[in-house]
């Protein structure tokens, strides 16, 4: 029996939970648009080989488009967080008293 460290399992589960909604959304989007292309091509009474080529081309293009969109969205979110994080560190280093007062106000309001 192969031993799996608990943190590896947790990390894997977290990764699945993180990407599962995107996968489901992408799959549904891909199914719907591919169905529309195939149905339209079939309705136009195109040859079966043309219908299949159009269906697979659409499926590939949809998958590529969704993956690029997800990548750019994640990258943008990460870049935005890093910019905010750097700003906060700069503020603590250069405007320490104002940051301390800001934290006091936040805790007081809570």
Secondary structure, DSSP 8 states (H G I E B T S, - for coil): -----HHHHHHHHHHHHHHHHHHHHHHHHHHHHHHHHHHHHHHTT--HHHHHHHHHHHHHHHHHHHHHHHHHHHHHHHHHHHHHHHHHHHHHHH-HHHHHHHHHHHHHH-
